[in-house]
Amino acid sequence: MSDFRFRQWRVWYEAVGAGEPIVFLHNGGNDHRVWDRQVERFSRSHRVYVLDHLGFGRSEKPTIEYTLPLYIDQVEAFMEEIDAPATIVGHCIGGAMALGYALRRPERVRRLALFNVATEQTLCAGPLRPFYERFSRDRAALETFLEPIERRGLPPERVREALSLQYAPGGAPEPEFAAYIGELYNQPGQMRSMYNSFANWATWGMIDDVAKPPGFPPTLLIWGEANQVLPCAAGLAFAARLRPDRAVVLADAGHLAMREQPDEVNALLESFFAGQRPC
């Protein structure tokens, strides 16, 4: 486990395995552990990096404005830290970061695998839209909302509700992971970082209408058909604008497809990394 400095803050990461580098970027609210099954698989053949983004997990959680440009800068700082072109795999806000960085520095990205990309339009198609609309126009409402959470923590029923929303209907996390997430969501600053990002969600609109330019790294887009956070219909519309090299809809998968269907996801990634499609 290591840290790197991004501006004046400490950002945590872990590196395992040896070989061509792969960088995994997690979604908002959670941390690096969404990628457990992928780290286990790909660290056998690659140098695998997982980060906790600024504001989440083991990284510092300053009281600042959390925006997509900030996070693209964080990815750039990390790529300078490892000092090597890499395949980048990003989920939700991590997918937006990965795409934004690849548009800025395509020569530093070997391949791009994007899961359920968070944009202004994809978020506004789902149940989190009211948080964006309310908190972006009323910061006092944001502080009122956060005050009891920061004072007493997030109640267990709210943790269960937030986590169940990330799985396909009827799906459930492993008990150990659910317990871990309950502790994570109650870390000081974790929920503030997430809800502050909703207040700044207009900045995620910068990638809504991006089309993959000539010479862009090979790009795979994966969406959960039963995604309750960023609905699949919005994902298909985003895919039509982005025009990735391949777009895959995973049946019966929700927002955390990498944990719900790890074998299927790993097979897709493995074939993409090898430059071929699975039979």
C-alpha positions in Angstrom: 0.0 0.0 0.0 1.2 3.4 -0.9 0.2 7.1 -1.1 0.9 9.8 -3.7 0.5 13.5 -3.3 -2.2 15.1 -5.4 -1.9 18.9 -4.9 -1.6 19.1 -1.1 -3.6 16.0 -0.4 -2.7 12.3 0.2 -4.4 9.8 -2.2 -4.1 6.1 -1.3 -3.4 3.3 -3.8 -2.3 -0.3 -3.9 -0.2 -2.1 -6.5 -0.1 -5.9 -6.9 1.3 -8.2 -9.5 3.8 -7.7 -12.3 3.5 -7.0 -16.1 1.7 -4.5 -18.2 -0.1 -2.0 -15.9 -3.9 -1.8 -15.4 -5.4 1.1 -13.3 -8.9 0.5 -11.8 -11.0 3.5 -10.8 -14.0 3.0 -8.5 -17.5 4.6 -8.4 -18.7 7.4 -6.2 -19.5 6.6 -2.6 -17.6 3.3 -2.6 -13.9 2.6 -2.8 -11.3 0.3 -4.4 -13.0 -2.9 -3.1 -15.6 -2.9 -5.8 -12.8 -4.4 -7.9 -11.8 -7.2 -5.6 -12.6 -10.0 -8.1 -10.8 -8.2 -10.9 -7.7 -7.5 -8.8 -7.6 -11.2 -7.9 -7.7 -12.3 -11.5 -5.6 -9.7 -13.3 -2.8 -9.4 -10.8 -1.7 -12.9 -11.9 -0.7 -11.4 -15.3 -0.5 -7.6 -14.9 0.7 -4.9 -12.6 -2.6 -3.9 -11.1 -3.3 -0.5 -9.4 -6.4 0.3 -7.4 -7.0 3.8 -6.0 -9.3 5.4 -3.4 -10.2 8.7 -5.0 -9.7 11.9 -3.1 -12.7 12.1 -0.6 -13.2 8.4 -0.3 -11.9 5.3 1.4 -8.3 5.6 2.8 -7.5 8.8 0.9 -7.8 12.3 2.5 -11.3 13.8 2.6 -10.8 17.6 2.5 -13.9 19.8 2.6 -13.6 21.0 -1.0 -15.7 21.1 -4.2 -15.6 17.6 -5.8 -15.8 18.1 -9.6 -15.0 16.0 -12.7 -12.1 18.3 -13.7 -10.6 17.8 -10.2 -10.8 14.1 -10.6 -9.3 14.1 -14.1 -6.4 16.1 -12.6 -6.1 13.4 -10.0 -5.9 10.6 -12.6 -3.2 12.7 -14.5 -1.2 13.0 -11.2 -1.5 9.3 -10.6 -0.4 8.4 -14.2 2.7 10.7 -13.6 3.3 8.8 -10.4 3.5 5.4 -12.1 5.2 6.9 -15.1 4.0 4.4 -17.7 1.2 4.1 -20.3 -1.6 1.9 -18.9 -4.9 0.3 -19.5 -7.5 2.2 -17.5 -10.7 0.6 -16.2 -13.3 3.0 -14.7 -16.7 2.6 -13.2 -19.3 5.4 -12.8 -17.4 8.5 -11.8 -14.3 6.5 -12.3 -15.4 5.9 -15.9 -15.9 9.6 -16.4 -12.5 10.3 -15.0 -10.9 7.6 -17.2 -12.7 9.0 -20.3 -11.8 12.6 -19.4 -8.1 11.7 -18.9 -8.0 9.7 -22.1 -9.4 12.6 -24.1 -6.7 14.8 -22.5 -3.8 12.4 -22.8 -4.7 9.6 -25.3 -1.0 8.7 -25.8 -0.8 7.6 -22.1 -3.8 5.2 -22.4 -3.3 1.7 -23.9 -7.0 0.7 -23.7 -10.1 2.1 -22.0 -12.8 -0.1 -20.3 -15.7 1.9 -19.0 -18.5 0.6 -16.8 -21.8 2.5 -16.3 -20.3 5.9 -17.0 -21.6 8.8 -14.8 -22.5 11.9 -16.8 -25.0 14.6 -16.2 -27.5 12.9 -18.5 -27.0 9.4 -17.2 -27.4 10.4 -13.6 -30.4 12.6 -14.3 -32.2 9.6 -15.9 -32.2 7.8 -12.5 -33.2 8.2 -8.9 -30.3 10.4 -7.9 -31.5 13.4 -10.0 -33.3 15.0 -7.0 -30.1 15.2 -5.0 -28.4 17.0 -7.9 -31.2 19.4 -8.5 -31.7 20.2 -4.9 -28.1 20.5 -3.7 -26.8 22.3 -6.8 -29.1 25.2 -6.3 -29.2 25.2 -2.4 -26.0 24.6 -0.5 -27.7 25.3 2.8 -30.0 22.3 2.1 -26.9 20.2 1.5 -25.4 21.2 4.9 -28.8 20.6 6.6 -28.9 17.1 5.0 -25.3 16.3 6.0 -25.4 17.6 9.6 -27.2 14.6 11.2 -25.2 12.1 9.0 -21.9 13.6 10.2 -23.1 13.8 13.8 -24.7 10.4 14.2 -23.6 8.4 11.1 -25.7 6.8 8.4 -28.4 4.5 9.9 -28.1 0.8 8.9 -31.3 0.9 7.0 -30.0 3.8 4.8 -26.8 1.8 4.2 -28.8 -1.2 3.1 -31.0 0.9 0.9 -28.0 2.6 -0.8 -26.2 -0.7 -1.3 -29.3 -2.6 -2.6 -29.8 0.2 -5.2 -26.4 -0.7 -6.7 -27.4 -4.3 -7.4 -30.0 -5.7 -9.8 -33.5 -6.1 -8.3 -33.4 -9.2 -6.1 -29.6 -9.2 -5.9 -27.6 -8.9 -2.7 -24.0 -8.3 -1.7 -22.0 -10.9 0.2 -22.4 -10.3 4.0 -18.7 -9.4 4.4 -18.8 -6.8 1.7 -22.1 -5.4 3.1 -20.5 -5.0 6.5 -17.4 -3.4 5.0 -19.6 -0.9 3.1 -21.5 -0.1 6.3 -18.3 0.9 8.0 -17.1 2.8 4.9 -20.2 4.9 4.6 -19.7 6.0 8.2 -16.2 7.1 7.8 -15.9 10.9 8.6 -16.1 12.8 5.3 -17.2 9.9 3.1 -20.8 11.0 2.6 -19.9 14.6 2.5 -17.6 13.9 -0.5 -20.3 12.0 -2.3 -23.1 14.5 -1.8 -20.9 17.4 -2.5 -20.2 15.8 -5.9 -24.0 15.8 -6.6 -24.0 19.6 -5.9 -21.3 19.9 -8.6 -22.8 17.3 -11.1 -23.1 19.8 -13.9 -19.3 19.4 -14.3 -19.9 15.8 -15.3 -21.8 17.1 -18.3 -18.5 17.9 -20.1 -18.4 14.3 -21.4 -22.1 13.9 -22.3 -21.7 14.6 -26.0 -18.2 13.3 -26.5 -17.6 11.2 -29.6 -14.5 9.0 -29.7 -12.0 11.0 -31.9 -9.7 9.4 -34.5 -6.6 7.8 -32.9 -8.4 7.3 -29.6 -7.4 4.2 -27.5 -9.5 1.1 -28.0 -12.6 1.5 -25.9 -15.0 -1.0 -24.3 -18.2 0.2 -22.7 -20.1 -2.1 -20.4 -23.5 -1.4 -18.9 -25.7 -3.4 -16.5 -29.1 -4.0 -18.0 -30.8 -3.8 -14.6 -28.8 -0.8 -13.4 -31.0 1.1 -10.9 -28.6 4.0 -10.5 -27.7 4.9 -14.1 -30.4 3.3 -16.2 -29.5 1.2 -19.2 -31.5 3.3 -21.6 -29.4 6.3 -20.7 -26.3 4.1 -21.1 -27.3 3.1 -24.6 -27.9 6.7 -25.6 -24.4 7.6 -24.2 -22.9 4.7 -26.2 -24.6 6.0 -29.4 -22.8 9.4 -28.8 -19.4 8.0 -27.7 -19.2 5.2 -30.4 -16.9 2.8 -28.5 -15.2 0.0 -30.3 -17.5 -2.4 -28.4 -20.5 -1.9 -26.2 -21.9 -4.7 -24.0 -25.1 -4.8 -22.0 -24.9 -7.4 -19.2 -28.2 -9.1 -18.6 -29.4 -9.3 -15.0 -26.6 -7.0 -13.8 -26.9 -3.8 -11.9 -24.6 -0.9 -11.1 -22.0 -3.2 -9.4 -21.7 -5.7 -12.3 -18.1 -6.4 -11.5 -19.2 -7.8 -8.2 -22.5 -9.3 -9.3 -21.1 -11.1 -12.4 -17.3 -11.3 -11.8 -16.7 -14.3 -14.1 -18.5 -12.7 -17.0 -16.9 -9.3 -16.4 -13.4 -10.9 -16.2 -13.9 -12.8 -19.4 -15.0 -9.6 -21.2 -12.0 -7.7 -19.9 -9.6 -10.5 -20.6 -10.7 -10.8 -24.3 -10.6 -7.0 -24.6 -7.1 -6.8 -23.2 -6.0 -9.6 -25.6 -7.7 -7.7 -28.6 -10.3 -10.3 -29.3 -13.9 -11.2 -28.4 -14.8 -14.3 -26.4 -16.6 -17.1 -28.3 
